Amino acid sequence: MRNLITDIAGLRVGHAHDAALKSGVTVLTADTPFTCGVHVMGGAPGTRETDLLAPDKTVQTVDALVLSGGSAFGLDAASGVTDALRRDGRGFAVGDVTVPIVPAAILFDLLNGGDKNWASNPYNALGRIAFENAATDFAIGTVGAGLGATTATLKGGLGSASCTLPNGVVVGALVAVNALGSATVGDGPHFWAAPFEENGEFGNLGPSPTYPTGRPQTKGHAQNTTIGIVATNATLTQAQCTRLATAAHDGYARALIPSHTPMDGDLIFAASHGDIECDDLIYLGHAAATCMARAIARGIYAARSSPFETPACYARTFS
């Protein structure tokens, strides 16, 4: 087990980013289409192709999922992935043509200090490169869609985590953390997600000894949104994937204070890629939420910042 979403056999993740742009793209894909649902709880989402993920829609599977920086400009990353899939002959068959199905979600990182004065939108190329880089092993922290992410108190990042249930079902999470709120408690190093930590994956400090009351810490600008994916090798319908995505939002609430605000576009995709029967959807949803909370903390813990960058990363702040 890698403690990554790619512990689900057949899934691959790729990153592409530009240090000068201070932004990037992360793509999840597989060699065959997979069932997918989505649930949005933030008040300021930016998405592509999410309407077709409703259980009553005709198309039941997708070819890739895209998480991107760049706000609305970042939605063009899905076009780069779509072009790459089309060259591979992938997509939904319509007569004698195929149309790749690539839902996407974006986060707002346009005010993070990177060079945004581009002559042409860079996200199409970043999406294509991220798709081409997709592999079972991938980095977390300051990479891909998490490269320019921030939170109220610390540099954000790209996180992932996984777990295996007693019946052999594997659940995993992938998330780009760019939250209005904070992943840590007050001014200390303790993570809100500490009760769910496994094997010291984000410092092994345990829960905070004290918890602040009153208004929670938030960013001074509306440059937010946490976007993620949960996945499993359990065989699920699109309706069941939608419920899994809904349950996984509990992971946001356990790991980020506050979450699901009017100024966040918080969204979670849920993917089913496997053939294990699982009739305990309550346990599956709990596992997805727990993995998501751990993935958020891991992304913050693994992030890295330069000496003069603000906000600083976890390692610089609490070293």
N, C-alpha and C positions, 0 to 999 in steps of 0.2 A: 504494500500500500504506500502510495506517495503522499497521502493526505492532500490530494488534489481532486478536482472534479473528474479528471481523466482516469481515476480509479474505476470508473464505469467503462467497461470494455467498449472500444470502438469510438469513443469521443476523443477529439483532439482540440487543442487550444493554441492559437498563435497571436503574437503581439507585433505591432509596428508603432514606432513613435519617432518624433523629431525633437531633439533636445532644445534647439533654437525656438521652435514653435511652442515648446513646453506643453505638448499634448500628444495624444496617441489613440490607438485603436486596438481592441482585443476581439478576436473572433473565436466562436465555438462552432465546430463542424464535426461531421462523421462521414464515413464512406457511403452510407445509405441514409435516406431521409428518416427523420424521427418525429414522433408526435410532440406537439408543443401547445402550451397554454400560457396565459399571461394575466397578471393582475396589477393594476396601477392604484396606488394609494396616496401619492404625492399630489400637491395642488398645482404643479407647474411642469407637466411631463413634455418630453419631446420624443416622438416615436415614428416609426415607419412600419407598415404592414401588420399592425397589431389587431386591427378589426377582423382580419381573416382568421385570427386564432380563436374567435368565439366558437363554442361547441356546435352551433347551428350552421356554420359556414361550410362550403363545399370542400375546400382544401383542408386536409387533416394532418399533413406532415410538412416539415420545413427542411431546407438543405443546410442552413447555417443561421446563427444568431450573432448580432453585432452589438458590442458595447463601445461607445466612442466618446471622446471629448469633442469640443468644438461647438457645443450648442447646436443650433439648427444647421450650421455648416457641416457638422459631423455626420448628419444623416446621409451625406453623399458617400460615406465609407461603405454603406451597403451596396451602392452601385458598383464600386470596385470589386466587391465580393461576388455580386451577381454576374459581372463580366467574366470573372475567373471561373465560376461554376459553369457558365454557358460554354466556355471554351472546352471544358471537360465533358460536355454533353449531359450535364446534370440539370434537373428541374422537373417541374410538373408538366406532363405531356398534354398538349393541346393540338390535336391534329398531328401535323408532321413537324411541329416545333416544340421545344421545351422552354419553360419559363422558371428559372430558379426562384425559390421562395426564401427570402432573407429578411425577416423582421429585425428591427434595430431600435436601440434606445440611446439617448445622448445625455451627457452631463454638461454643466456650464463651467468652463475653465477659461473664458475669454479675458478675464481680468487678473490673471495670475502672473503677469509680467513677461510672458513669452512674446516672440515676434509674430504678431497676427496681421501684419501688413503684407499679405500675400497677393501676388498678381493673379493667381488662379487657385481655386479651392484645392488644398493639399490632401483632403481626406479620402478622395477616391483612390489615389495611389496608396495611401496608408492602409486602406481596407484590403486592397488586392495583396499587398505585401504581407499583412497579418494573416490572411487566408493561406498564402503560400508557405508561411512559417509554421502552420499548425502542426503540433506534435503532441505526444503523450506527456513528455516532460516540458515544463515551462516555468519561467520565473514568476515570483510574486514581489510585491512592493512597488518600487518606482519604475514601472514598466507599463507599456500598452495604454489602455484607457485610464489607468491610474497615475500616469506620469506627472500630470500637472494638477492632480486632485488635492484638495485641502479640506480640513474640518475646522470647527470653531477654535480649536486650541493647537492642533498639530497638522503636519503634512499628511495628506491622505495617501491612498495607495490601492493596489490591486491585490485582492486576497482570494484564497481558496482553501477548502477543507473537505474532508470526506469521513464517512463512517460506514461500518458494515453491521447490519441487523442480524439477530440470531438465525433468521430464516435464510440468510445468504443474500438478501437484498442490499445493494450498495446505494448510498445517497451521497451526493456531493453538491458543493456550492462554489460559485465564482462571483466576485463582486468588485466593482469599482467604487471606492468610498470617497465621496465628495460632499460630505454632509454639512448641513447648516449647523447641526449640533456637534457634540463631542463623543468620542469613543472611550474617553477616560474620565474618571470621577474627580470633579473639582480640579485642583491644581496638582494632583498627585499622579503617580504612575500606574495606578490600578485601573484595569479595564472593567467597564460595565459587564462585559461578557465573561468575566473571570469564573463564575460558577460552572461554566460549561467547558472550560479549558481541558485539553487532553495532552498528557505527556509533555508539559511545559512548553507548549507550542508558541506562547507569547509571553514568556518570562517567568511563569510559575510563581507569581506574587500572591495569588489568591485574591479573595474579595477585599474591597476597601474596608478599613476599620471604621470609617465614618462616611456618611452620605450627606451632601449639602441639601439644604432646603431653599425654597424661593425660586426665582426665575433661573432657568438653566442657561449656561453659556451658549452663545450663538455667534455666527459670523456677523461682521458689520456690513457685508454686501450680499446681494441676492445671487450668489455664484455657487449654486448648490446642485444636488441630486445624487442619490446613491442608486446605482442600477446593477442588477444582478441576475444570476441564473441558478436555479437548482435543478438537479437531474438525478435520474435513478435508472437502474436496470430492471425495475419492475415494469410489467406491461400495463400501461394506463391508456385510457381513452383521452380525447382532448378535453372532455368535461372534467375528468379526474385530474388531469394536469392543471387545469384552471384552479381547482380546489387546492392542489399542492402548492401552487404559486401563492394563493391567498394565505394558506397556513404559514408559509415561509416568511411572510412579512412580520411574524412574531419575532423572528431573528433580528430584524432591523430594530424593533422596539426594545429588545433585550440588550443590544450592543451600542445603540446610538441614542443619546438624550439631547434634545428632543428628536423625534423622527416623524415622517409623514406630515410635515408642516405645509402651509400654503405656499412656501417658497422653495420646496423640494419637489422634484419630479419623481419621487421614489417609485420604482417599478421592479417587478421580478418576473422573469420568464421561468417556466417549468418544462423540462424535457424528459421524455420517456424513450430510452434506447436500450432495449433488452427483452428477454423472454421469460422472466421469472414471474410467476403468478403471486400476487400479494393482495389479500382481501382486508388487511388491517390498515386502512387509509388514515386512521387517527394516529397510529404509531408512525406511519410514513411522514405525515405532516409535521409531527413533533420532531422527527429526525432532521427534516429539511430546515426547520426553524433553528434548531441547535447548530447544525452545520453552517448556516448562514451567519449566526452570531459569531462563531469561531472564525469564519473566513474574514469577517469585518475586522476583528482584532488582529488577526495575522497580517492583513494588508497594512494596517497602521504600524504594527511592530516591525515589519520588514522594510518600510519606506526609508529612504535616505535623502538627505538634503545637503546642499552646499553650505559652507560656513556662514554666509551672510543671507541665506534664504529665509524668508518668513512666510508662513510659520515654519519653525524648525521641525525636523522629524523626531519621532519618539526617541531614537537612539541618542541624538544630540541633546535633547531636553532632559533626559533622565540617566545619562551615562555617569 
